[in-house]
Structure formats: structure tokens, C-alpha cells
Amino acid sequence: MRESSQAVSVPSCLPGAGWWGARVRWCGAALVLLHVTTGLVRAQEPRLGSIDFPTSASGEAQRSFVEGVLYLHSFEFDSAAEAFRRAQAADSTFAMAYWGEAMTYNHPLWGEWDATAARAVLARLGPTPDARRAMAPTERERMYLDAVEALWADGPKARRDTAYSVAMEDLTRLYPDDVEARAFYALSLMGLSGTVRVVPTYMRAGAIGLQILAEHPRHPGAAHYVIHAFDDPTHAPIALPAARAYSHIAPDAAHAQHMTTHIFVAMGMWDRVISQNIVAADLTWWGPGHYTSWLTYGLVQAGRFSEATRNLGGARAQLAGRATPGARSYLATMRAQHVVNAEHWEDPALGWDLDLEGTWPVAQAMDAFTIGYAALQRGEIRLAESSLERARMLADAHRDDPKLKVLMLELQASLLHRAGKLDEARGLLREATAIEDALPAEYGPPDIVKPSHELLGEFLLADGDAPAAQREFERALMLAPKRARALLGLGRAASAAGDLPASRRAYAALTGIWHGADAGLPELTEARRLAAGAR
């Protein structure tokens, strides 16, 4: 999930709104693009990449249309819709401009769509599919209209997605040199499964994107869709060149700046996760949202806990006046990631009275786990037990999301472990790991805020079973490379098991990602000493 974002000049450039200096410096370089709806004149055309999408239109209609497609490729849907409407204003009979605006209401990889709005756009072009088709002067443009008609026809979304993808495949076969058709076909393949990653289908889409990117290295859609296709720790290295390129291809698209970090998270490249989400937030909003949430996760993985604290507090301060359910959900998840990964069990943020009414169930479950787990570390058993009851109610009410059950099982196991019921605790965590292993590959900050293999490893290490703990931490790092707490656990477990080479490698990796960590962290002192081979 994410909030809408647009490549515009941003309120963050106002006095006193900077990201402790670095943010203001970026703002000064970014003041080249002003939102058209503000009434201000744009200083230059937005830098969104390069495509060649010939149509029957010309002049301003064609220019605005191409801009809309460029925004569309970077999932800047609001800005894309505005550009397509400008194309319609320039030529009210330009059928492809209506195609484009209708496409902005389908967010295939986010599980979001607005069929009513899209059908209203098409109705402005003509009253029926046949009437609209007649407005397109070429067979190629008529095939684009046929595809969007299939997408917004009556019937279940899955069936419409399939019909749309088939129509796009037909277009690519008849017009094999149409790069845009190939790009949108690749996206349609990933959209067939909604928000679930079906790896074979995603690999097909990724292969198409890689071919386009090789032929057209400044194509934003190709870079973007390659990143989505290979967005998991196993395949992420394939998309690393695309991730490195995308932010330069479309520097004025906030989502392009952020999207690169899907690959950086999957590869544990925390410095890049931090820097790119700062840029993305500068282009949009510094309140609790998709970009600031990923920034929080990057900061805590890099050991930059003080900066994470400031980011969290700053996001909360920006919430006033925009406290939507989505924004409040993000604030809850940001607090959870900060507290659990920094292990700040007495963090003042835990005392915030967060309004979770109407927020995402997974955000509520993350919050219940965090409040309960932190309370348990402080010895506040009753608060931990009441949080467990809240987590259990959420898991029972939302059985369609097994991550909520994992969070509940983890908190229940933690209470049992604290009570000395070690076998029962480990049994529940084994159940949690089995559920987590069966889930589609996670991307981005994990909803299971304390991954179950990592937690089980910590239990086993505390119970004296270092070899078993080492295996759990190794599994955790396969699922989330260079995750700081898993590296720390692996270093400790391997050392206790007598596997000194593995221990030193883990500690060395931790010192590498914590090169800019807060001074004085005892874990960093430990890692530096043991990475060098000291006992």
C-alpha cells in the first residue's frame, strides 16, 4: 500500500522543514518543477525518462499524452491523469488521451482500482465501446482502446485483468515494434495475480522488461517493471542495474526514486535505501507514508537509531490535518519497525496515543505485537497479555492474512518463553516459521516486524542450543539479507557453536552495514571486536 505521490515542488522546501540539512540542499536543486494545479508555471518539462509513442495526434495533445504515459510508467497516477486531461483539452477527439486517463485508475500491483471513475472517462469519449472505437483513426489505436475496454468491462476483476492481458499480447504480436505495447503487456502479466507474486509469471514479465531496457536504456517503464519482476532476495541481483539506473532515468518522479529501494532492501544496501527515500519524501510529503516508512526501516537497519527517532517524530508532527487511515497506519508501522529493530523497549513513542480506528489490520497487529513485546522486555506481563488478546482477536477476525496469526503466535510464544515453558514456546514458533515460509516472498519492510526465524534463533540461543540457533539465523538472512539483528544473532550463535569463521563473517557484515551507526552502541563494539577475531 502507498499514498498517492506526484513529482512537484514540495512544501518541504519551506523554512524549518529540512531533513537536518541534507533535505534542504536537495530541495534547492529540485525547484524546477511546479504542479500545474497550483496556478504556477512549470519552469521546465518534468524529467521522466524517454519513450517513443507515436499516435494520430500532434502538437500539444501529443506532448501532453507522452508526458502522461511517462508518469503512468512510474505509477505517478495523479500527475498522469492531469497530463492526459491536458491532451484532451488540446484535442477533445483524441481517443488515446482517454485511454491513458482510464489507465490511471488501475493500480495493478497495489490491489487498487476505480472502475467507476475509469468508465466515466471512457463515457466522455463516447457512449458505447463501438462509438469510442470509431474515434480512433488507426487499427493500432483501436487495439489499445479494445484492451482498456476489456479492463473496464463488467465482471470480476480477475477475469477483466486476464482479458486485458490477452488483448495486450495480441497487440504486441501484430505490432512487434511497439515498445509501449510490450511494456504494458509485461505489467499486465504481473497484474494477473493482483498483489501476490507468482514467480514464473513475474519472470516472464521481467524478461520482457530487460529486453526493452537493453534496447532503450532510458525507458522508465522497462526499468520500473524489471524492478517489480525481480523484487525478492533471490532474484534482486538481476534487477540491480535497473535499480541503479531508474532514479537517473526519471528524477522528477518520486516513485522512481523510491522504487529503486525495493532492490536495495532485498540486497541489504541500507545506505541506498536511506538516500533514495529521502529524495522521494522531498518530492512529496514528510508525514507518515510509504517513503518515510521505508526510510525508517533503512535507518534502523543501518544502526542510525537517533536519526530514525527524529524521522518518526517528524512524521508524527506532519500528521495534523492529514490523519487519514493510511497515514495513521503508516505511523503505527513506523513506530513498530523503530522500536523492535532498535530494541528501544522504553522508547517515548510507545506512550503515544495512536488512533488506529479504520487503519489496516496488519498495522494494528504490528502495533499489538510491538506494545506487547516491548512490555514483556520491561517485565510488564499484564500489558503483554492484554496485547496478546488484541493480537488474537485481530488474527481471528482476519484469517485471510496469515501474517496476523504469525504475529500473534510470536507474542504468545514470547510470553511462554518468559514463563519458562520452553518447549511450548518453541513449538509455537515452529508453527509461525512454517506459516511464514509458505508466504509469498516478502519485499520491503516486513509486516512480520520480528521475523519468526530470527525470533526462534534468539530463543534457541538463550536456551543454549547454539547450532540450532545458527541454522535459524542463517534461514532468516536468506529471507532478508543483511538484516542487522539476524547478523548479530548469527555472529553470537556461530561463536557459541564454535564456528568462528562464520561468526567473524557475520560480525564483519554487521560492522559493514553499521559503518555510520550511532556512536557507543554496545552491539557495534561487540561486532568490531569479534570480527577481528578477539574472544
N, C-alpha and C positions, 0 to 999 in steps of 0.2 A: 504494500500500500504506500501511497505517497500523496502529497498535496500538489495541486497544480503549480507549475512554475513557468516563468516567462523570462526571456532574455531582455532585460530592460535596465535602465538606470535605476538605482536602488536607494531606498531610504537609509541603508546602512552608511551612506556617504555623509549623512548629517553629522554635525559636530557631536563628539562624545559617543558615537555609535561604533567605534572601531574595534577590530579584533586585536586588542592590545598592540596596536601599531601596524602590524602586518596587513590587517584587513583594510585600513585606510589607504595604505600605499597601493593596494590593488585597485581600490575604488578610483583613485586618481587616474589610473590607466584605463579604467573601464568606462569612463564617462563619455562614450562616443555613441551611445545608443539610447534613445528616449522612446518611451512607449507611445504609440500613436494615439491611444485613447486619452492621454493626458492633455492633448491640445498643443503639445510642443512639437517642434520639427525635428525629425531624426537627423543627426549630424552626418551619418553615413549609412550605407546599407549594412545590415547585420552580417557578420561573418559566420556563415553556417555550413560551409563546405561548397562543393561544386557538383552539379548534375547537368545532364543534357536531356531535357524532357520536351521535345517539340510537340506542339499541338496546333490546332487550327487558328488559335488566337495570335495576336501580335501586340506590340506596344505595351502600355501599362497593364492591360489584362494579363498578358503572358508573363511580364516581370513579376507581378504580384502572385500569380499562380505558382511560378517556380519558387518564390520565397516561401509560399505556403507548403509546398512539397518538402522543401529543406527543413522547415520547422517540424513537419509531420514525421520525417525520418528520425528526428531527435526527440520525439514524443513531447514536444512543446505544443500541446494541442490547442491551448487558448490562442497563442500567437499565430498558429497555423490557421485557425478559423478566421481570425481577423484578416489575414492576408488573402485568404480565399474570398472573403466578402468584398475586399477591395477589388479583386479581379472581377467579381460580379458587378460591382458598381461601374467599373470601366466598360464592361460588355455584358449586359443582362442576359444575352443569349448564349453565353459561353458555357456549354454543358459541363466541361471538365472542372470548372470552378465550383460547381455544385457537387460534383463527385468528390472533390477534395474536402469541402466543408463537411459533407456527410461522413467521410472517413474519420474526421476528428472526434467523432462521438463513439468510436470503437477503440478501446484501450486493451488490446488482446492479451497482453501478458500481465495485466494488473487485475483481471477479472472485473473490469468496469465497462459499461456501455450504456448508451441512452438512445434506445430505438425511437422513442417519440420525437426527440429533437432531430435525429437524423432523417426520419421520414418527413418531418416538416420542411427540412432543407430541400429534399427532393421534390416535394409538392410545390415549392416555389418555382422550380424549373418547369414542371408540367404536371397535369392532374393524374396521369397514368404512366406506367412503365413504357408503354408504346409511344405515348406522346413525348416523353422525355428522351427516348431513344432517337426519335426523329429529329431532335435538336442537335444531335452530334453529326457533323458533316463527313466523318470518315469511319470506316469499319473498325479501325483500331480504337478510336474513342468510343464507339458504340460498345465494344467489348469491355472497356473499363466501366461503362455505365451498367452493362449486364452484370458485371461482378459485384458492384455495390448494390444493385437491386437484389441480388441473391443474399447479400449480407444482411439487408434490412427488410427482407420479405417476412411474411408471417411464419410462425412455427418456432420450435425450440432453438435456442442459441447454438447448441452443438451442431444441429442439422444445417443451420444457416452458415456457420463457420466452414463446414465441410463443402457446401455448395460454392461458397466464395472462393475457397482454396482451389477447387476444381476449375472454376472459371478463370482464375489467375494462371493456373497451369496451362489451360487452353490458350491463353493469350501469349504466354511465353513460347509455346510451340509454333504458333502462327507468326509471331514476331520475335524470333530468337535474338535479334539485335537490340530489343527494347530493354535497356538496363533497368529502368524503373519497374517494369513488369516483373523481372527476375527478382529484384529486391523485395517488392511487396509479396511475391509468391513465397520467398523464404520466410518472411514474417508470418504469412498465413499458415505455414506449416507448424510453426511454434504455437500459433494461436489455436490449433486444433484441440489441444489438451488444456486450455484455459491457463490456470496458474500452476499446473502440475508439469514438471519436467519429464517428458518421455524421451529418454536419451537417444534412441535410434532416429526419431523424427528430428530432434534438435541437431543431430549430427548432419542430417541431410540439409537442413537449413544453413548450418554453418559452412558446409562445403560450397553452397551457392554464394554465400557472403564472401568467403575467402577468394573465390574466383573473381567476383566483381571487384573486390578491393585490389587484387593484383593488377587488374586491367585499368581501374580508375581509383588511384590511391587517395583522392580527396572526396570520395563518395561517403557522405555521413551515414547513410543507411547501411551500407556494407559494413563499415566499422562497428556500428551500433549492434547490428544483428549478429555479427560474429561474436561479440562480447556476450550477448544473451545466449547464444547457442552453446558456448563452451564455459558457461558460468557455474563451474563446480571445481573443487580442488584437483580432481583427476585430469580434467581437460583444459583447465585455465591456461597452462603454458602455451597452448596453441593460439590463444587469443591475446597473448601479451603484446605482440607488435601492434595489433589493432587498438588495444587499450592505450598504449603509449602514443599512438597517432591521433586518436579521436578528439582529445581535448584541443589539439592544434588544428584539426580539421574544422571544428565548429566552436570557436572560443566564445561566441556570444550566446550559445545555448547552454543554459545552466545544467540541464540534464546530461548533456555531453560531458561536462566537467565531472559530474558525479558518477556517471555510468562507468567510467574507466576504473573506478574503485571497486566495482564488482570483481574484477580480475585481481586487483591488488589485495583485497580481503582474502580471496581464495588462495593467494600465494603468500600471505603474511607480510606484505610490503606496507607496513604501517605508516611510514613517513609519507608515502604517496596517498594513502587513504586520507591522512590528515590534510595535506596540502590541497588536494583536489576538492574535498568537501568544503574547505574554507572558501575556495573560489566559487563553488556552486551556491553557497549560502550568501556570499557577497552579491551575487547576481539576483537573488530572490529575497529571502527573509531569514533573520537570525532567531526567530522563535522556534519552538519545538516542532520539528518536521523531519522529513526524510533525510535531508542533508546534515542537519545538526545531530540527528540520531547516529548516523554513520560516523560523524566526526567524533562524538563521544566514545564510540567503540574503538576507533583508531587510537585516540589519546590514551585510553586505559590500557590497551594492549601494548602501547609504547612506553608504559610506565610514567606517563606525564599526567599524574593524578591531579596536581594543582590546577593545570590548565583545564582538565576535564571538569573540575569543580566550578571554575569560572564559566565555562561553556554552559553547564547545566543551570547555574544561577542566572546567567544572562538570558538564556532561552525562556526560563520561567518569567523573568521580568518583562519580556516581549509579549507574553501571552495575553495580557489585558486587552480587551476589545476584539480578540480573535480566538477566543477559547472554544473553538469548535470541538466536537467529539474526536476528530482526527488529531488535532493539536494536543488535546489533553491525553490521548492515547500515547502519542509520541513522548510526552513529558514523563509519563509513567514508565515507559520502556527505557528512556534515557536514565532515569533515576536507578532503575534496576540494573542496567549494564554498569553504571558507575559504581554503585555500592558493592555489587557482587564481585566484579572483576578487580576493583581496587581493594576489596576486603575492608571497606570502611564501615565497620559494623555499628559505629556510633555517629555516623555522618549526620549533620544537622538536617540534610534533605529528607531523612527518614521522618522528621517531625512535620513535614509539610502536609497540610490537609488537602489532598488531591481529590477533585470531583471526578469520579470515574463513571458517573451516570451516562449511559449511552456510548461508552467507549468500547473498543474492540475486546472481545472476550479474552484473546491471548494477552493483551496488555493488562487486563485485570488479573489474569492468572500469574503473569510475571510479577505483578505487584504483590499478590498474596504470597508467592514464594519468597520474594525478597524481604518483605516485612517479617515473615515467619523465620526465615533462615538467619537473618541478622539478629532477631530477638534471641534465637537459640544460642548464637555465639556469645551473646551477653548474659546468658543464663536466665532469660525471661521465658520460662516454659509455658506459662498460661497464654501469653501473647502468641507464641509459636503454635500452640494448639488451636487457638481461635483462627489463626491464619490458615492452618491446615483445613479446618472446617470450611472456610471460604473457598479454598482451592478445590476441595472435594465437591462442593456444590457447583462450582463452575465446570469441573470436569464432567459431572453427571448431566449438566444442562447442555453441554456442547460435545457430545460423544463423537460428532463428525470430525473433530480436531483432536487427534491423539496427543498432540503436544501438551494439551492441558492436563491430560492424565499423567504424562511423564513428570510435569512439574509437581503435581500432587503426590505422586509416588516418591519423588526425591525428598520432599519435605517430610512425608511420613517416615521414610527411611532414616532421615536425619534425626528425628525425634527418637526413634527406636535405638539408633546407634548411641545417642546421648544417654539413653536409659540402660545401656549395656546389653541390649538384645541384638547381638552382632549378627547371628545367623539370619534372623528375621529381616534385619536391615539390608544385609547383602542380598537376600532373596528378592526383596522389593526392587533393589537397584538393578539386579539382573533382569527383572521384568521390564524395568524402564529402558535399559540398554537395548533389549530386544525390540521394543517399540520404536526407539529412536533409529536403530539400524534399518528398520523396514521403511522409514520415511524417505521421500524423495530427497535428493541431495540438497542440503541447506545452502543458501547463499546470503551473504551479508551478516549483520549481527544476529546471532541465533536467538530465536524465540525461546528456546530452552536455555535460559540465561546462564545456567550452570550445566554444561553438557554432562550427560549421565555417565559416560566412561570416565571423564575427569573426576567426577564426584566419587565414583566407585573406586578409582585409583587412590584417592585420598583416604577413603575408609580402609582399604586393604593395607596401605602403608602404615596408617595409625595402628592397625591391628597386628602388625608385624609380618605380614605376608608380602615382602618386597618384590619377589619375582612376579607374583600375580599383579601387583600394583604397576610394575613396569609395563606389563602387557597392556593394561588398561590405558595408561598414558600414551603408549605408542599408538593404540587404536584411536584415541582422542585426537592425536596430532595428524593422523591420516585423514580424519574428517574435517579438521580445522588446523591447517599448517601454521606453525609458529604462534600458536595461541599461548600467551605468556604463562598462565597458571599451569597449563599442561606441560610446558617445557620445564618449569620449576619442579613440578611433581616428578617428571621423568628423571631429571637430574638427581633428585633425592632418592627415588626408588632404585635407580640403577646403581647408585653409590651404595645403598644399603644391601643390594643384592650382590655386590662385588663386581659389577660390570663397570669398571672405571672408564674404559673408552667411551661407552655410551653415555655415562654420566657427564664426562667432560664435553662431549659433543653437545649435549642438551644445554649445559650451562653456558657454553660458548655461544650457542644460538640465542640464548636469552640475553646475554650481555650485548650481542649484536643488535637486537631489536630495542634494547633499553639503553642505547648509546646516548639518548637525550633525556633519560628518565630523571625524575626528581632526585635531588641530592639527598643522600642519607637513607635511602631505602635499604633496610636490612637484607631483603632478598637479593638486591643487587650486589651488596658486599659479599654475601654468600656465593653468588654465582661467579663473581670475579675471582674469588679465592679458589673455588673448586674447579673452575675452568682451567686454571693454571696448574692444576694437579695437586694443590695443597690439601691436606687432610684435616 
